[in-house]
Amino acid sequence: MRKGSRIKFVILAVVLVLAAVLGTGYYVASTYTVNTVYVEGNVHYTEDEIKNIVMEGPFGNNSLYLSMKYKNKGVEGIPFVDVMDVTILAPDTVRITVYEKVLTGYVKHLGSYLYFDKDGYVVESSSVKTAGVPQITGLSFDHVAVGEALPVDNPEVFSRILNITKLLEKYKLNAENIFFHKSGDITVYFGNVKVALGSDSATLEDKLMMLPGLLPNLEGMSGTLQMQTYVESGGRYTFQPD
């Protein structure tokens, strides 16, 4: 092959390759442009906030790019979110699944809300209080750091915290504050009503399952419902007004 013909062949090959690349790029860009987004698993963030986080950047509206970028990938710099996954439902439709960090409760320290997990490890520090997560009071500690366990005197308290928060969720009880006394007693706050549960873990669930039927009768009142001693038949607990 002559030199001139070889140069023409190389130029033609380059042009064909570029045309193929541009054609493929145009096809992908036009076909996989996201028009519909479904968001699930989000609690601390709205759907719009999740969309803005996931779909940022020059290729943020391309479903192929998003599915590769967020394939079971841990997320950094976004409080309360552990992993986000993007699934392509159709070329122009994706589903964003949010896996949030599991929060057991929070403590207030130096003006910040410190959220911790079931083992007492602080997973996030925030200036914003998150609805649905109870404040835990009565714990003693002199310092705290994100990523480390709260340095309490008795770490076994975290298993008690996990137990009661699970039961509260089970019976759809939205407690604002759970106070752990040094004596071992537990007091749970529902607005102006305090529920003194005592320290007996064996009867804790029996007491809590009664609360959905008792609390509506105390609406608008302020005081303490004395449930330290379990009454199997129910209905005989004393309410002490403030």
N, C-alpha and C positions, 0 to 999 in steps of 0.2 A: 504493500500500500504506500502510495506516495505521501510525502510529508504534508502537502496541502490537504490531501484527502483525509489523512489521519487527524489533522487539526479540526477539520470540519466535523469528523465523526465524534471527536471528544466534545466539541461545542454542542453538537446535537444531543449527545448523551446527557450532558449537564443540563441542557434546557429541558429535556424530558423528565429528568429526575426532579428538577425544581418545579416543573408543572405538576408532577405527581404529588410532591410534598405540599405545594400550595393547594392543590385540589383536595387532598386528604384533610389538610388543616381547615379549609373552608367547609368541607362536609361535617367534620367533627364540631366545628364552632357553630354551624347553623343547625345541626341536628340535635346536639346535646346541650343546647342552651336551656337553662332551667326556667320554667314558667310556673311550676306548682311545687310547693314545699310543704311537707307534713312534719310536725315536730311532736315528739312524744318523750315522756320521762322527765320533763322539766318541771321543777317546783319553785326554785328560787329565782328563775329568770322567765320572762315572758317569751312567747313565740318569736316576736319581732327582735328581741334582744339576742336570742339564739341564732336567728337567721343572719343578723348583722355580724355576729362573731364568726360564724362558719363561712359566710359568703363574701368575706372581705378580699381585697386584692384584685389584680387584673383578670384572673381566671376564676373568680369566685362564683360566676354564674354558669360554669361548665360542670355538668354532672359527672363526667368521667374523671376530671381533675379532682373534684370534691371526694368522690368515692375512694380514690387512691390516697389522698391526703389524710382522710379521717378514717382509715380502716382500722378500727379497734385501737386507736392511738391515744395514749395518755395526753391530757391537755395541761399545759402549764400557764400560770398567770391568770387563770379564771377561777375565782373563789367558788368553792362548793362543787365544782365539776371535776370528775375524775377522768372519764373517757367519753368521747363522742364518736358516733359511727354514722356514716352516710351510706345509704343503700339506694341504688337506682331502681325505681319502680317502672319507669319508662324513660326514653331518652330525654324528655323534658320534665320529668317528675322525680323527686328524690324524697326520701324519708330520713330525717335527722333524729337519731336516738341518743338521748342524753342520759348518761349514767352519773348521777350525782354522788358525792361523798356521803356516807352514812353518818349522820350526826345524832348523838344521843342527847346532848344538852349543851348548855353554854354557861360560862361564868363571866362576871364582869370584873375587869382588872384595869386600873388606871385609865378608865374612860373607854375601854374597848370591850367588845363582845368576843370572847374566846370560845370557839366551838370545838368540842372534842368528840371522839368516837367511842365505841363500846369498851375499849381498853384504856380510856382516859388520855389518849394522845391528842394534843391540840392540832387540829387540821387546818384551822383558819382563824385569823384575827380580822375583825371587821368593825367599822364604825356604825354599821347598820344592823338593827335587830331583825332577825328572820322569824316570820310568823310560823307557828307550828312546832317550834323547838323550845322546850321549857328551860327556864333558868334554874340552875342548881345552886342552892345556897347552903351554908353550914360547913363547907369544906375549908380547911385551913392550909394555906401554902404561902410561901414568901417570895416566890419568883415563878415565872412561866415563860416558855418559849415554844413557838410554832414548830411542830415536828417532834416534840418531846412530851412525855407523859406529865400530867399535873402532879407535882411533888407533894401529894397528900400523905398524912400519917398512916392511913390504912388503905392500901390500893384495892382491897376487897370491896370497897364502897362502890366501885365501878360496876361490878356484877349486880349489885343491888339497884343501881341507877338503871342499868339496862333492863332488868327485870320489871321494874315499875313503869318505865316508859313504854315497854312492849305491851303491858297490860292496859295502860291508859289508851294506847292506840287501838288495842283490841276492842275495848268498850266505848270507843269514840268519845273519849273524855279529853277535852282541851285544857290541860293544866298550864297555868302561867308560871308557877314557881313550885319547886319541890325542895323542901327544907329537911336536911339530915341533921338531927340533933346529935350531940356527943353521946347521949345516952343510948343511941340506936333507934330512937323513935323517928317516924317520918310524918311530916305535915305537908299536905298538898293544898295549894291555893287555887281557887277558882273565883276570880274577881275578889269580892269582899268576903267570900265564904272560905274559911279554912277547915280542912278535914284532917283531924288528928287520927292517924292510922295505927299508932303504936309501933312496936318493933317486931311483931311476930310475922315472919315471912310466910309461914305455913298457911295463914288465913288471909294473906294480903289480897289474893285474887277474889276470894269470897266477899270481901268488903268492897272492893272496887266494882264488882259486877252489880252491886246494889245502887251505886251512885247515880246511874242514869235515871233511876226512879225516884231518888231522894232529892237531887239538886234542883229540879224544877220547882219543888215546894219551897225552896229557900231563896228563890229569885227576888232580888231587891233588898235582901236582908244582909246584915253584917254580923259575923260572929264565927264560932267554932263548932263544927259537928264532931262530937266526941265518939270516935269509933275505935278507941284503943282496945276494947274488949269485944271479941266477935260474938254477935247475937245471931244464932243460926236462923231463927224465924224472921229476923229483920223487923224494922218498924219501931224498935224500942231504943233508938239511939237518942241521946240528949243533944239539943242545940243550945249552946251558950251564947247569947247575944253579947256583942262588945259593949 
